[in-house]
Amino acid sequence: MRLANPTIAGFYPDPSVVRVGDDYYLACSTFEYLPGIPVFHSRDLVSWTRVGHVVGRPEQLAVGQVPTGGGAWAPTIRHHDGLFWVAVTDALGRGTLLFTAPDPAGPWSDGAVVEGVDGIDPDLAWDADGTCYLTYSALRLSGDNMGAHDGIEQVRIDPYAAKALEEPRSMWSGTGLMFPEAPHLYQRDGWWYLMIAEGGTERGHAVSIARGRRPDGPFEGAPANPILSARSTSRPVQNTGHGDLVSTPDGEWAMVLLGMRTLGMTRAFSPLGRETFATRVTWVDGWPVAEPVHLTEPAAPVSLTGSGLDGDWIAVRRLPADVADVRAGSLVLRGEGTGMDDPRPVFVGVRQRHHRMRFSAEIDAGAGTGGLSLRYDEAHHYDIEVGDGLVTARGRLSGLTQTWTAPVDTPRVTLWIETAPVAAAGFDALTSDTVRLGYDTPAGPVALATLDGRYLTAETAASFTGRVVGAYAVDGTVAADAVRYEGS
């Protein structure tokens, strides 16, 4: 079995996978972005195609007003009784939710709140008699104990009524490392295996596993725990963890997991956030042995063009169609008097998937003000916009803002954002990459600002998401033509 890494590039964290016959389906977290929880399909665990989203209607997740970092956390996708199931935490929103669909492409149900569960990262597993177990990480998101973490817990549930059938019980919670999370329960050769992540989703991230004869335990930890981690190594993929196991029709096994392609001399920064990777797994003496995660040969450069609002486009706390549409081939955004500092900006974008990237569009701001933005969140973004006879480049970093301006004699300007890893040696190479904000003139391209990319990374922005690049409007009507993403 040959796997490609990254498996799904860009901000696609917390992957979960299920096999149904010869088909594999994978789902990921989306936090405050909509549409939420993309579902991918593959026949070989290498080539993945997005077939839909679990959340395509605003009422399915209460992300409209959630704080940054809230929303759809760590879905688990499973297949049982002719239905696809997704269990997910709508963090600081609706709570623990169950979605169902006969077809993974959707449409999916409205989502039922599971009564009696207070935690995150829910997993679903059924035993031979049809009993359903929901196992989760007991991080309290409500009540007097909000913020407390009580390890891994489990309840039997009625999945159709979305109701716990008993009081939660404590489960095996790892080897003692911080933040046990992402539990998944499997049955193999007469054993039940409880696999979790621990060590935090930073450089100490790891996957550990235990086994027992019953789905509710007791469980004994593997003697070689953790079975996967990149900590204290020089591997280009760090923070590996939050894994989910899947078997192939010919008896092989694989793990999908999250990781980060770190940059900088000390590998301290992750511009793209947490991405989906995969690795082979073998079984030795009844325990899984995971190979380290290695990058595969780089794929060919990618060039995406067009102005359609298909499923690659996402928006912040609302759907792309709520802030933009396509008219005569142009992507049109309707400003609301707010910019990229707003928690609900008029912005639609795509995930940055490559360290070396160029995003460009011909912006017509004759009836408004707007442009392009490279966004981590409302406090961390770099913008290039046109309006009122000026092109303005802007760096916004946690309350600090700096701008650069240049006059233009037309409201229709091609704007662009470029990123590239730092090629310098020595201490100049400590940062991750550079971000150039510019525009085209009849005399050639003009870079209005060159900014340090380390401030738009997971580590600096303290975000669980990743860079998203796209178009926005401040006021009036702004049209984007010749929208193009190029990455390598």
N, C-alpha and C positions, 0 to 999 in steps of 0.2 A: 504494500500500500504506500503510494507516494502522496504526500500532502503539500499544499502550497501555503506559505506563510509570508505576509499575513493572509489569513483565510478570507477575511472581509476587512478591508482597509478603512481607516478613519474611525470616527466616533461611533463604534458599535460594541459596547461593553456588555459584560455579564451574559455570555452566550449560553443558551440551552438548546439541546438537540434531541430529536426523536427519530427513530427509523420506523417506517410503515412499509413492509414489503421491501422493495428495492429503492424506495424513496426516502430521503432524509429531509427534515424540516428543522429550521433553526430560527430562534427568536432572540432579541436583544433589548436592553434597556434604552429608554429615550428621555427620561427625566422630564423637563418642562417643555419639550418640543412636541409638536404635532405635525402630521399624523404619528401615532405612537405605536411602539412595539412592532417593528418590521418583521415579516416572516419570509425566510429564504428557502429555496428548494434546491436540492442537488441529487444526482444519481451516483456520484463518485467521491463525495466529501472534498472535492477540489474546486469544481466550478459551481458557483452559487448564483442563483437568480432570484431577485426579490419578486414574490408573487402577490404580496399585499401587506396590509397592516391590520393588527388586531384592533387598534383604536383609530377609527376614521370619522367618529362623530364626537363633538365636544363633550356631550353628556356622559360618555363612557369613563372619562377621567376628570377629576376636579382639579385640573392644573391651571385654570384661569387666573388664580390668585396665589398659587403656592410660592413659597420662597424659592430663590435660586437653589437648585440642587434637589428640590422635591420632585414629585411626580412619579413616573413609572420606573420602579426599581426592580431589577433582577427577576424577569419572568422565568417560569419553568413551563416548557411545552411538552405535552404528553398526548397519547392516543389511547382511548379506552371506550369500549362499548359503542363503537361506530362513530365516536365524536373525537375531535381534537379539543384539548383542554389547555388553557393557559392560566396559571396562577401567578399573581403579581402583586406587589405592594404599590398602591397609589400613596406614596409617602406624603404625609401632611395634607392629604386630600381625603379620598373616600375610605382608605384603609386596605385590608387584604381582600383581593377581588378574584373571582373565578369567571373566566370567559369560555364560551364554547362555540364550536362551529363544525358543521359536517364537512366543510371544505376549508383547508388552511388559508386559501386565498380570500376567504370571507364570503359574505359578511359575518361578523362575529356578534355574539349576544351583547346586551347592554352592560353586562358585568354585574355579578351579585356579590354583595359584601358578606364575607364569612363571619358570622357571629361567633364570639368567644375566642378570637385570635388577636393578640397584640404583639406584632413583630414584623420582621422583614424577610425577604428572600424565600417565599413559600415554595415547597416542593410537594408534588403529588405522586403517590404510589398506591397500587392496589395489590392485595394478596389474592390467593387462589379462590377464596370464597367471596371475593368482591368487596371486602372491607377496604375503605379508602383512608389512607394516612396522609395527613398534612404535617410536614416537618418544616420548621422555620427557625430563624435566628431571632432570639428574644430581645431585640433592641426595642425598648418601649418608646412609642411615638405619641402617647397620649397619657392623660391622668397625672396623678401626683408623682409617679416614678418616671416621668418622661426623661429620656436620655440614659436611663439605666440599661445595663446589658446583662442578661441572665443566662447566657449560653444558648445551646440548642434545645428547643422544646418540640413536642409532638402531641397531636390530638388525632383521634379518629373523627372523621367528619361524614356527614351526608352531603356529598358534592352537589346533588340536585336541589337540595334545600339550602345549601351554603350555610351549614350550621355545624358547630362542634358538638360532638356527642358525649364529651367527657371533659374533665378538667385537664389542663396541659400537664405533661410530665417532662421532667428534665431528662435529656439524652446525653450520650457521649459528646463532649464538647472540645475534642482535640487534645493536643499535647501540653496545653498550658500557655500557648502563645496568645497574643491579644486578639480580640474581636473574632471569635468563631462565627462564621456566616456561611451562606451559600450551600446549605445541606442538600444532598440528593441521595435517595434511597433506591437500591437495586437488589434484585434477586439473581443469584447465579450458583448453580451446582449445590443446592441445598443450603446456601448461606445467604443472609441478608447483609448488604454492605452499606454503611453510612459514610459518605464522602463529604467533606466540608472544606472550606477555605479558612485559613487562620493566619495571623501575623499582620493583619491590616492590608488594605489594598495598595500599599506603598512598596518600598524596596524589600520589606520582609515578607511579602505575600508568599503563601505556600498552599499546597493541597495535601491534606492528610485523610486517612481512611481507617475505618474500624469494621469489624464484622461480628455477627451473632446469628443464632438460629431462628430468631423471631424478628419481625419488622419493628417491634417495640422494644427490642433489646432483651437482656443486656448485651453491650458491645465491647469488644476487645480491640485495642488499637494495633495497627500493623507495626511490626518490629522495626521497619525501615522508615517510619514517618519522619519528615514529610516525604511523600512519594514524588513531589514535584516542587521545585523552587529555583529561582535564578539568583537568590540573594548571595552576596559575596562572590559573584562570578563576573567575568568580563563579557558575558554574552550580550549581543546587541538588543535582545528582547528581555526586558526586565519586568518586575512586578507580576510575574506569571502566577495565576491562581484562578479561583472561581471557575472550576472545571465541571464538565458534565460528560459522562461516559456514554458511548454508543457502540454497539456491535455491528459488524458487517455481515451480509448473507453468507460469506465464506468462512466465518468464524474469527476474523480478526477484530481488534478493538481499537478505538481511537478516543481521544479526549479533546473536546473543544474547550477553550479557556480564554481569559483575557490576558493581555500583556501590553507593554509599552515599548515603542521603538525610541529609545532615549538618545539625545544628542548632547554635545558639549564634551569638553575634555574629561570631565568627571562624570559624564553621562547623567547629568543632574536634571535635565529638562525634557519634557514630553509634549511637543507641540500638538500632536494629533490626538492626545488623550489615550484612553484605553481602547484597544482594538481587539478583534477576534483572531485567535490563532488556533492551531490544532497540532496534535502530536500522536505518535503511535503508542499503544499500550500493549504489553504482553502480560501473561499471568504466570507467576512462579510460586509454587507451593501454596496456591490458593490466594495469593495477593497480587494486585496489579502493580506493574512496574512501568512507569512513564518515561519515555525518552525526553531529553532536554528539548526545548523549543528552539529551533534554528530557523533563520531566515532562508528562504529559497532564492533561486536566481531571480533578479528583478524582472518584472513583467515589462512588456513593451510600453513605451510612453502612451498615455491616454489623452485623447482629445475629445471633449464632449461639447457639442454645440446645440443651439436651439433655445427657444423661449417658452416651451410648454411647461405646465405645472403638473408633471407626472409625479410618481411616487418618490423620486429622488429629492424633491424639494420639501423643505420643512420650514415651519414658522414657530415663533416663540409664544407659547401659552394659547395659541389658537391655530386654526388651520390656514394653510396658504391661501385658499380661496376666500378667506375672510378679509384679506388685505390686498390681494392681487388677482388679476385675471389676464387672459390673453385676448388681445384685440388686433385683428389683422396681422397676426404674427409678432406683435410686440407684447412684452411683459409689462403690464401697466399696474402701478401702485398708487394708491390714494392716500396722501398724507393726512395726518391727524393733528399736526402741530407739535409732534414729539419726535425725538431723534433716537439714536441707538442707546442713549442712557436710560430710556424708559423700559420698565419690565415687560411691556407689551408693544415693542416697536413695530412699525409697518415695515416688515423685513421678511424676505423669503431667501433661503440659501440652500447650499449643498455642503456636505461634509468635506473638509479638506482631507484628501486621502494620500497625498504624497508630500515628502519633505520639500521637494522642488516643485513649485506650483505657480501657475499664472492664471488669474481670473480677470476677464475683461468684458466690457459691454459698452455699447454706444448709448449714452444717456441723453435723453431729450428732456431738459428741465425748463422748457419755455413756459410751462404753466405751473411751475413749482420748484422745489428744491429737493435734491436727493442724490444718491450715488451708490457706491459699493462699500461694503464693510467686511472686515475679518473679525469675527466675534467669538469670544469665549463666554462672556456674560455681559450684563448691562454695565458693569464696572470695569471691564477689560475688553477694549475693542480698538481697532485702527480703521479709520474711515477716509475715503476720498470722495468728495461730493462737488456738485456744480449747482450754482444758483446765484441770481442777482449779479451776473457778470463776473463771478469769481469761481475759481477752482480752489477748494479748501482741503488740505490734508489735516487729519486730526489723530492724535494719540491720546487715548483715555485710559488712565490707570488708577483705579481705586481712589477716585476723588481728585486726581491730578489730570489736567488737560493742557495740551500744547497744540497750537495750530500753525500752519504755514499756508499762505495764500498766493495766488497769481491771477492776474486779470485775463479774461478771455472775451473775445468779441462775438461769441456765438453760444446759445444755450444748449447746443447739441455737440457733445464732446465724448470721445472714447476715453474712458477711465480704466485703470488697471491696478491690480494688486499682485505683487510677485513675492515669493518666498524662496530662500535658498539656504542650505546649511552653510555655516561659517567655514571658509577654507583656510583661515589664518592658523598660524602655529603659536605655541606658547600660551600665555595667559589670555591673549586675544581670542583663543578658541574655547574659553570657558562657557560662553553663551551657546544657545542652541542654533539660531539662524537669524537671518536678517529679513525684514519685511520692507519692501519698497512700494510707495504709493505714488502713482503718477498718472499722466494723461498724454494723449497724442496731439501734436500740432502739425501744421503743414511742413514745418522744418524738421520734424522728427519727434520721438518720445521725450518727455520731460519727467524726471523723477523729482517730485516735489518734496518728498521726505524719505529718509532711510532710517528705519527704527529697529531697535533691538527686539528680537523675537522671544527672548526668554520670558517677557512679561505676559505673553499670551501662551502660556503653557499650563498644564495641569498643576504643576508644583507651585507656580507663582500665583496663579489665579485661585488656587485651592478649590478646584472644580472637579466634578466627576464626569464632565462631558468632554468636549473636544472643540477644535476650531471648526466654525461654520462660516463659509464665505458666500456672499450674495448681494442682492440689491435692496435698497431701502428708499423710503420717501419721508421727508420731514413735513412738507406742506404741499398743497396743490396736487396736481397729477404729474407723475414722473413715468416715462416710458423707457424701457431698456430693450435694445435691439442687438443682434449679433452677439448674444451671450455665449461666452466660451470659457470652458475650464480645460487647462492643459496641465498634466502632471507627469512626473517621471521620478 
